[in-house]
């Protein structure tokens, strides 16, 4: 008989003389890992992703080379929007088994879809930015960012949970319920989501029936409800008994491992690298959890500041200009969230900035302006230049004239003015062309555009 660990022949006592392995114990460890994997698989099939993650992690503790468990854990991480963790599991799986491993297909599917990968990377960056907004007490900006994140990564459970927490703090309970129920449709036993839903139901009992419809299915009669509760109680007790059994098995196997499997042999360099990466990952997870806990504490402190913000807003309630500006800003924010950058910029440019005063709305105005103005300027320039190349000179003038309104860093204005002047020249409107050429020559002296403007101006004058 061959030792399953090192390949050496084992003796009659079922013991490997080369690696000191008791083969029966080794097989028990493998079987325990497979059993935990099967439990995790069943949890995943009924969308209990939190429970599935727990079983799969325990499976990998017993056998870190359980490829099926590691690949499934990666799929579940991907399903809840944790793309980095998913790739990490698949890469580790690929290192353990380089041939005939579906993990490579998963990795290729993510990496080969550059558009989707860019969206996921953007979502991660914006999530970190929303955390910074929360640290700075800019809850409105954090909510905008989290909505944008969800549009980029619709299954990002952490983003949904954080957005729900902000809705609770802002006392927007209906929005909070709608958001957290989306989490439970992805992962029906997510602890954080269930905790937030309990808080929301304490505020308004009217959501109780709706919650039961989402989590348990529609119940048409009182009799069916009682049967469902009895089945759930039985299932919970059975799950509890399974857990106790697994713990006892784990303790027994752990004791046997200590007695028989502690070996002085050096592990190979690949396993050392993988162990180090797993330790670093665990450290990062702990730091992230601590940071989120700190942020939640800070959010609790923000409640006391609500009255002060309300007093600040009350001073603007009788100001028609303020209401008009806020209304237009809300429309611009909605357009921005729908990725209609140019339309949002057109709406923003007509907002009376001074009417917003020093309120949170003004902070949102500045934030959206920085996000979209330069992109709008670039879009107008590209569109206007395309019209110029197609000899649509009147359309080119009309479109390029918008560039200067949004180009606050002066990246595109010089080129836009130059092609406006050239369009006027092509239309035979020489005086208008000269006026614009003079601006380019004066404001962008020393540049190629200024030299070209002087050349074409001389053609008109001569």
Backbone torsions as a table, in degrees:
resi	resn	phi	psi	omega
1	UNK	NA	142.0	-175.2
2	UNK	-100.1	137.4	176.2
3	UNK	-67.1	127.3	-178.0
4	UNK	-71.8	-12.0	-178.0
5	UNK	-94.2	-50.4	-174.6
6	UNK	-111.2	-11.2	178.9
7	UNK	87.2	0.8	179.9
8	UNK	-80.9	157.5	177.7
9	UNK	-73.7	134.2	-179.8
10	UNK	-95.5	159.5	-176.9
11	UNK	-86.4	-174.9	-176.7
12	UNK	-67.3	-22.6	-179.4
13	UNK	-84.5	13.7	179.7
14	UNK	62.1	37.4	-174.4
15	UNK	-131.8	132.0	-179.9
16	UNK	-87.8	122.3	-177.9
17	UNK	-78.6	-13.2	-178.7
18	UNK	-87.4	-47.9	-176.8
19	UNK	-109.7	8.1	178.0
20	UNK	59.2	36.3	-176.2
21	UNK	-100.8	126.4	169.4
22	UNK	-84.1	107.9	-168.9
23	UNK	-62.1	-36.7	-179.5
24	UNK	-63.6	-37.7	177.2
25	UNK	-67.2	-40.0	178.9
26	UNK	-60.3	-43.3	179.6
27	UNK	-66.0	-36.0	177.5
28	UNK	-63.0	-39.8	178.5
29	UNK	-63.0	-46.0	179.2
30	UNK	-60.4	-44.4	-178.1
31	UNK	-66.4	-36.5	177.1
32	UNK	-63.3	-42.4	178.2
33	UNK	-61.5	-42.2	179.7
34	UNK	-65.7	-39.7	179.3
35	UNK	-62.5	-43.5	178.1
36	UNK	-65.1	-36.2	176.2
37	UNK	-61.8	-44.0	179.8
38	UNK	-62.3	-39.4	176.5
39	UNK	-62.4	-43.7	178.3
40	UNK	-62.6	-38.5	178.6
41	UNK	-63.0	-43.4	178.5
42	UNK	-63.8	-39.6	176.5
43	UNK	-61.3	-43.2	-178.6
44	UNK	-64.4	-35.9	-178.2
45	UNK	-63.8	-29.7	179.4
46	UNK	-101.1	17.1	176.4
47	UNK	62.8	26.8	167.7
48	UNK	-90.7	74.7	-171.5
49	UNK	-70.6	-34.4	177.1
50	UNK	-61.9	-46.3	177.1
51	UNK	-63.6	-38.3	179.0
52	UNK	-63.4	-43.1	179.0
53	UNK	-60.3	-41.6	-179.6
54	UNK	-61.5	-48.3	-179.3
55	UNK	-65.4	-40.7	-177.8
56	UNK	-68.2	-37.6	175.7
57	UNK	-62.7	-41.9	178.2
58	UNK	-66.1	-36.1	176.6
59	UNK	-60.1	-41.7	-178.2
60	UNK	-73.3	-21.7	174.5
61	UNK	-64.4	-40.1	179.5
62	UNK	-77.1	-34.6	-179.4
63	UNK	-148.0	95.5	-177.2
64	UNK	-69.3	-11.1	178.1
65	UNK	-98.1	15.6	175.4
66	UNK	-73.3	94.2	-172.0
67	UNK	-63.1	-42.8	-178.9
68	UNK	-61.1	-43.7	-179.6
69	UNK	-64.8	-41.6	-177.3
70	UNK	-69.5	-40.3	178.5
71	UNK	-65.8	-40.5	178.4
72	UNK	-65.7	-39.2	177.4
73	UNK	-60.9	-40.2	176.4
74	UNK	-62.8	-41.6	178.4
75	UNK	-62.1	-40.0	-179.5
76	UNK	-68.1	-42.1	176.0
77	UNK	-58.2	-42.2	179.2
78	UNK	-63.9	-38.1	-178.7
79	UNK	-64.3	-33.4	-179.5
80	UNK	-94.4	13.9	173.6
81	UNK	87.8	3.8	-179.2
82	UNK	-90.0	76.2	-172.3
83	UNK	-67.3	-41.0	-178.2
84	UNK	-62.8	-45.2	178.2
85	UNK	-63.8	-37.7	178.9
86	UNK	-62.2	-49.1	179.2
87	UNK	-61.3	-37.1	179.5
88	UNK	-60.1	-45.8	-179.9
89	UNK	-65.0	-41.0	-178.6
90	UNK	-69.3	-35.4	178.1
91	UNK	-67.0	-43.6	176.9
92	UNK	-61.0	-42.8	178.1
93	UNK	-59.3	-43.6	179.7
94	UNK	-64.1	-34.6	178.3
95	UNK	-67.5	-35.5	178.6
96	UNK	-73.7	-36.9	-177.3
97	UNK	-140.7	101.1	-173.5
98	UNK	-82.6	-22.9	-177.1
99	UNK	-106.8	145.6	176.5
100	UNK	50.8	46.9	-179.6
101	UNK	-120.8	117.8	-177.6
102	UNK	-64.9	-14.6	178.1
103	UNK	-58.7	-34.1	178.8
104	UNK	-64.0	-37.0	177.1
105	UNK	-64.2	-40.1	178.8
106	UNK	-63.5	-44.1	-179.7
107	UNK	-62.4	-45.6	-179.3
108	UNK	-63.0	-39.7	-178.5
109	UNK	-61.5	-37.8	178.9
110	UNK	-74.3	-48.0	-173.2
111	UNK	-73.6	-28.6	-178.0
112	UNK	-80.4	-17.7	176.7
113	UNK	-93.6	82.1	-172.8
114	UNK	-61.7	-37.7	-179.4
115	UNK	-62.8	-46.0	179.9
116	UNK	-67.1	-39.0	179.7
117	UNK	-63.0	-40.3	177.4
118	UNK	-62.7	-40.7	178.9
119	UNK	-63.2	-41.5	-179.7
120	UNK	-67.3	-40.7	177.3
121	UNK	-63.6	-41.1	177.7
122	UNK	-62.2	-39.8	179.4
123	UNK	-62.1	-40.8	179.3
124	UNK	-64.5	-44.4	179.4
125	UNK	-62.2	-42.9	-179.1
126	UNK	-68.7	-31.6	176.7
127	UNK	-63.8	-44.5	177.1
128	UNK	-63.0	-37.3	178.6
129	UNK	-66.9	-35.9	178.4
130	UNK	-66.0	-34.0	175.6
131	UNK	-63.8	-38.6	177.9
132	UNK	-67.0	-38.1	177.0
133	UNK	-60.6	-39.2	179.0
134	UNK	-65.9	-41.8	177.1
135	UNK	-59.8	-31.8	-179.6
136	UNK	-90.9	9.7	179.1
137	UNK	65.3	21.0	178.4
138	UNK	-96.1	73.4	-173.9
139	UNK	-67.1	-35.8	179.8
140	UNK	-62.3	-42.9	178.7
141	UNK	-66.6	-37.8	178.2
142	UNK	-62.4	-41.1	179.3
143	UNK	-63.7	-42.5	177.9
144	UNK	-60.7	-45.2	-179.9
145	UNK	-62.0	-43.8	-177.6
146	UNK	-65.8	-36.2	175.0
147	UNK	-62.8	-40.9	178.6
148	UNK	-64.6	-40.1	179.3
149	UNK	-60.6	-44.5	-178.0
150	UNK	-65.4	-33.6	177.0
151	UNK	-68.8	-28.8	178.7
152	UNK	-83.3	-37.2	-177.6
153	UNK	-132.8	84.3	-170.1
154	UNK	-62.1	-14.7	-178.8
155	UNK	-109.3	16.7	-176.6
156	UNK	-74.6	92.8	-172.9
157	UNK	-61.0	-42.0	-179.0
158	UNK	-60.1	-38.2	179.8
159	UNK	-66.4	-42.1	177.7
160	UNK	-60.7	-44.4	-177.5
161	UNK	-64.4	-43.1	-179.7
162	UNK	-66.8	-38.3	177.3
163	UNK	-63.8	-40.0	177.4
164	UNK	-61.9	-42.6	178.9
165	UNK	-59.6	-40.8	178.4
166	UNK	-66.4	-39.8	177.2
167	UNK	-61.7	-38.7	178.1
168	UNK	-62.6	-43.8	179.8
169	UNK	-65.2	-32.3	179.2
170	UNK	-87.9	2.1	180.0
171	UNK	60.0	31.9	173.3
172	UNK	-99.6	73.9	-167.8
173	UNK	-69.7	-36.1	-179.9
174	UNK	-63.2	-43.3	177.3
175	UNK	-64.5	-38.0	178.8
176	UNK	-62.4	-42.7	179.7
177	UNK	-64.1	-44.6	-179.7
178	UNK	-60.9	-39.9	-178.5
179	UNK	-69.9	-45.7	-175.0
180	UNK	-72.4	-29.1	176.4
181	UNK	-67.9	-26.6	173.4
182	UNK	-64.5	-40.0	176.9
183	UNK	-60.6	-45.6	-177.1
184	UNK	-69.2	-21.3	173.5
185	UNK	-74.9	-22.3	176.4
186	UNK	-88.1	-46.6	-176.6
187	UNK	-136.7	98.1	-166.4
188	UNK	-70.2	-17.9	-180.0
189	UNK	-116.3	28.1	177.0
190	UNK	-63.3	120.3	-172.7
191	UNK	-62.3	-45.9	-178.1
192	UNK	-62.0	-42.9	-179.2
193	UNK	-64.6	-42.5	179.1
194	UNK	-64.0	-37.4	178.4
195	UNK	-64.3	-45.1	179.7
196	UNK	-66.0	-37.8	179.4
197	UNK	-65.0	-36.9	176.8
198	UNK	-62.5	-41.5	177.8
199	UNK	-62.7	-43.3	-179.2
200	UNK	-66.0	-37.4	179.9
201	UNK	-71.0	-27.2	175.0
202	UNK	-66.7	-29.4	179.1
203	UNK	-77.4	-41.2	-177.9
204	UNK	-141.5	109.2	-177.5
205	UNK	-68.1	-12.7	-174.8
206	UNK	-65.8	-15.4	-179.1
207	UNK	-87.1	-0.8	-175.2
208	UNK	-60.8	-48.9	-178.9
209	UNK	-62.3	-39.8	-179.1
210	UNK	-64.0	-41.2	179.0
211	UNK	-61.6	-43.7	-178.6
212	UNK	-65.1	-34.6	178.2
213	UNK	-63.7	-39.6	-177.8
214	UNK	-70.9	-45.5	-170.7
215	UNK	-85.7	-34.1	-171.8
216	UNK	-113.1	-9.8	-173.8
217	UNK	91.4	161.2	-177.1
218	UNK	-68.0	133.6	179.3
219	UNK	-112.7	116.4	-172.4
220	UNK	-92.9	-19.1	-178.3
221	UNK	-136.8	159.7	177.9
222	UNK	-66.1	-30.2	-179.9
223	UNK	-65.4	-42.7	178.9
224	UNK	-64.5	-36.1	179.3
225	UNK	-62.4	-45.1	-179.3
226	UNK	-63.2	-41.2	179.3
227	UNK	-63.5	-39.7	179.9
228	UNK	-63.1	-42.2	179.9
229	UNK	-63.4	-40.1	-179.9
230	UNK	-65.5	-42.2	178.5
231	UNK	-63.4	-41.5	-180.0
232	UNK	-63.6	-40.8	179.8
233	UNK	-62.8	-43.2	178.4
234	UNK	-63.2	-42.8	179.9
235	UNK	-62.5	-40.9	-179.8
236	UNK	-64.7	-42.8	179.6
237	UNK	-63.6	-42.3	179.1
238	UNK	-63.2	-43.1	177.7
239	UNK	-60.8	-39.5	179.9
240	UNK	-64.2	-41.5	179.5
241	UNK	-64.1	-40.9	176.9
242	UNK	-59.2	-45.3	-178.0
243	UNK	-61.3	-43.5	178.3
244	UNK	-60.4	-42.5	179.6
245	UNK	-62.4	-43.0	179.7
246	UNK	-65.0	-37.2	179.2
247	UNK	-63.8	-44.4	179.7
248	UNK	-63.0	-43.9	177.3
249	UNK	-60.7	-41.5	179.2
250	UNK	-62.4	-41.3	179.4
251	UNK	-64.7	-42.2	-179.4
252	UNK	-65.0	-47.8	-178.8
253	UNK	-65.7	-37.9	177.8
254	UNK	-60.3	-41.9	178.9
255	UNK	-64.4	-40.9	178.5
256	UNK	-65.4	-36.6	177.7
257	UNK	-61.6	-43.2	-179.2
258	UNK	-62.3	-39.2	-175.6
259	UNK	-74.6	-42.1	-167.4
260	UNK	-110.2	-23.6	-168.0
261	UNK	-110.6	4.9	177.3
262	UNK	-74.0	113.3	-173.5
263	UNK	-120.2	145.5	179.1
264	UNK	-85.6	3.8	-175.6
265	UNK	-71.6	146.4	176.8
266	UNK	-79.2	131.6	174.1
267	UNK	-76.4	155.1	-178.1
268	UNK	-71.1	163.9	-172.8
269	UNK	-63.2	-31.0	-179.1
270	UNK	-66.8	-44.8	178.7
271	UNK	-65.4	-35.7	177.2
272	UNK	-62.6	-42.3	179.0
273	UNK	-62.9	-43.1	180.0
274	UNK	-64.2	-42.7	178.2
275	UNK	-62.0	-40.5	-179.8
276	UNK	-63.9	-43.1	178.4
277	UNK	-62.7	-38.9	179.0
278	UNK	-65.6	-38.5	177.6
279	UNK	-65.1	-42.1	177.9
280	UNK	-63.0	-39.8	178.5
281	UNK	-61.8	-45.1	179.2
282	UNK	-61.2	-38.7	179.1
283	UNK	-64.2	-42.5	178.7
284	UNK	-64.2	-40.2	178.7
285	UNK	-61.7	-42.3	179.4
286	UNK	-63.9	-42.7	179.3
287	UNK	-62.5	-40.5	179.6
288	UNK	-64.5	-43.1	179.1
289	UNK	-62.7	-40.4	178.4
290	UNK	-64.0	-39.1	-179.3
291	UNK	-65.9	-42.7	178.6
292	UNK	-63.1	-39.1	177.9
293	UNK	-62.0	-42.0	178.0
294	UNK	-62.8	-39.9	-179.6
295	UNK	-65.5	-37.7	177.9
296	UNK	-64.1	-37.8	176.5
297	UNK	-63.5	-40.0	179.2
298	UNK	-65.6	-36.5	178.6
299	UNK	-64.1	-35.5	177.5
300	UNK	-62.9	-35.3	179.6
301	UNK	-70.4	-24.4	-177.7
302	UNK	-68.3	-20.5	-178.1
303	UNK	-57.7	-36.6	-177.7
304	UNK	-68.6	-14.6	-177.5
305	UNK	-92.3	-2.9	-176.5
306	UNK	-61.2	-43.9	-178.7
307	UNK	-59.8	-40.6	-179.7
308	UNK	-63.4	-40.7	179.2
309	UNK	-66.1	-38.7	179.1
310	UNK	-63.3	-40.0	178.1
311	UNK	-63.3	-38.0	179.1
312	UNK	-65.5	-39.7	-179.2
313	UNK	-70.9	-32.3	-177.1
314	UNK	-61.5	-28.1	-178.6
315	UNK	-68.7	-12.9	-178.6
316	UNK	-109.3	-1.2	-173.7
317	UNK	-62.5	-30.1	-177.8
318	UNK	-93.7	8.8	-177.0
319	UNK	-99.4	107.5	-178.0
320	UNK	-61.0	-37.2	-179.5
321	UNK	-63.0	-37.6	179.1
322	UNK	-63.7	-47.7	179.6
323	UNK	-59.7	-42.5	179.9
324	UNK	-62.8	-43.7	-179.1
325	UNK	-64.3	-43.3	-179.8
326	UNK	-64.7	-40.2	179.4
327	UNK	-62.3	-44.4	178.7
328	UNK	-66.3	-36.8	179.1
329	UNK	-64.4	-40.5	178.1
330	UNK	-61.3	-40.9	177.6
331	UNK	-63.6	-42.5	179.7
332	UNK	-62.9	-40.5	179.2
333	UNK	-63.4	-42.5	178.3
334	UNK	-62.4	-41.1	177.4
335	UNK	-64.3	-40.0	178.1
336	UNK	-62.5	-44.8	179.7
337	UNK	-64.1	-27.7	177.2
338	UNK	-87.9	9.3	178.5
339	UNK	66.0	21.0	174.1
340	UNK	-90.7	72.6	-170.3
341	UNK	-61.8	-48.7	-176.0
342	UNK	-65.0	-42.9	178.8
343	UNK	-64.2	-38.8	178.1
344	UNK	-63.3	-40.8	179.0
345	UNK	-64.5	-41.2	177.9
346	UNK	-61.5	-36.4	178.0
347	UNK	-70.8	-38.8	-178.0
348	UNK	-65.7	-37.6	-173.8
349	UNK	-67.2	-20.4	179.8
350	UNK	-93.4	0.6	179.8
351	UNK	-81.5	134.2	176.4
352	UNK	-78.8	100.8	-173.4
353	UNK	-61.2	-40.2	-177.5
354	UNK	-63.2	-26.1	-179.1
355	UNK	-67.8	-19.9	-179.7
356	UNK	-78.5	-15.4	178.9
357	UNK	62.9	-138.7	-178.7
358	UNK	-113.8	24.9	-177.3
359	UNK	-78.2	175.6	176.1
360	UNK	-59.5	-31.6	178.4
361	UNK	-59.2	-36.1	179.0
362	UNK	-67.3	-37.2	176.4
363	UNK	-63.5	-40.6	177.9
364	UNK	-64.9	-40.7	178.5
365	UNK	-56.6	-49.3	-178.8
366	UNK	-63.6	-40.2	-179.0
367	UNK	-63.6	-49.5	-179.4
368	UNK	-63.7	-38.5	179.8
369	UNK	-59.5	-46.2	179.4
370	UNK	-64.4	-32.1	-177.2
371	UNK	-73.0	-33.6	-166.5
372	UNK	-120.1	-21.3	-172.0
373	UNK	-61.3	-47.9	-177.7
374	UNK	-64.9	-37.1	177.7
375	UNK	-65.2	-39.5	177.4
376	UNK	-64.1	-41.5	178.6
377	UNK	-60.9	-43.0	179.2
378	UNK	-64.1	-42.8	179.9
379	UNK	-61.4	-44.5	179.4
380	UNK	-64.1	-40.2	-179.1
381	UNK	-64.4	-48.0	-178.8
382	UNK	-60.8	-41.7	179.8
383	UNK	-66.4	-43.8	-179.6
384	UNK	-65.5	-40.7	179.7
385	UNK	-66.2	-37.6	177.4
386	UNK	-61.9	-40.3	176.4
387	UNK	-64.1	-38.7	178.7
388	UNK	-62.0	-43.8	-179.4
389	UNK	-65.3	-28.2	178.8
390	UNK	-90.1	10.5	179.5
391	UNK	65.1	21.4	173.8
392	UNK	-89.9	73.3	-167.9
393	UNK	-69.9	-37.5	179.4
394	UNK	-65.2	-44.0	177.4
395	UNK	-64.5	-37.6	179.0
396	UNK	-60.2	-44.2	179.2
397	UNK	-61.9	-44.5	-177.0
398	UNK	-62.8	-43.5	-176.6
399	UNK	-74.7	-45.6	-177.6
400	UNK	-64.9	-24.8	179.8
401	UNK	-65.5	-16.4	179.7
402	UNK	-83.3	-17.6	-172.7
403	UNK	-58.5	-46.2	-173.7
404	UNK	-62.5	-27.8	-178.8
405	UNK	-64.9	-28.7	-173.5
406	UNK	-112.2	-14.4	-172.9
407	UNK	-85.7	73.0	-175.8
408	UNK	-74.7	-11.9	174.8
409	UNK	-100.7	4.9	176.0
410	UNK	56.8	45.5	178.8
411	UNK	-87.9	-35.5	-171.3
412	UNK	-117.8	-9.8	-171.3
413	UNK	-63.4	-42.5	-178.3
414	UNK	-59.0	-47.4	178.9
415	UNK	-65.7	-39.1	179.9
416	UNK	-61.9	-45.6	179.0
417	UNK	-61.0	-40.7	-178.5
418	UNK	-60.1	-47.2	-177.3
419	UNK	-75.2	-24.0	171.1
420	UNK	-63.5	-46.1	179.6
421	UNK	-62.9	-42.4	179.2
422	UNK	-64.0	-36.6	178.3
423	UNK	-65.1	-43.7	176.5
424	UNK	-59.4	-40.7	-179.6
425	UNK	-63.1	-42.5	179.4
426	UNK	-65.9	-28.8	179.0
427	UNK	-84.0	-2.8	-179.9
428	UNK	80.2	12.5	178.5
429	UNK	-94.1	75.9	-168.3
430	UNK	-64.1	-42.4	-176.2
431	UNK	-64.5	-42.0	176.9
432	UNK	-61.7	-40.5	178.9
433	UNK	-62.4	-44.3	-179.5
434	UNK	-61.5	-42.7	-179.4
435	UNK	-59.0	-43.8	-179.3
436	UNK	-72.6	-39.6	176.0
437	UNK	-57.3	-41.0	179.5
438	UNK	-60.5	-38.8	177.9
439	UNK	-63.9	-44.2	179.9
440	UNK	-62.3	-44.3	-178.8
441	UNK	-62.9	-41.6	-176.3
442	UNK	-77.2	-46.0	-171.9
443	UNK	-85.2	-19.0	-177.6
444	UNK	-128.2	39.8	-178.5
445	UNK	-60.7	144.7	179.9
446	UNK	87.2	-2.6	179.9
447	UNK	-101.7	164.5	177.2
448	UNK	-62.2	-37.4	179.4
449	UNK	-62.7	-39.8	179.2
450	UNK	-64.5	-41.7	178.8
451	UNK	-63.1	-44.7	178.9
452	UNK	-65.0	-38.2	178.6
453	UNK	-61.9	-41.2	179.0
454	UNK	-64.1	-39.2	-178.8
455	UNK	-62.5	-49.2	-177.7
456	UNK	-72.6	-28.6	175.1
457	UNK	-65.1	-43.0	179.1
458	UNK	-60.9	-34.9	177.7
459	UNK	-61.9	-39.3	-179.7
460	UNK	-70.2	-47.3	-176.0
461	UNK	-65.6	-42.8	-178.1
462	UNK	-71.0	NA	NA
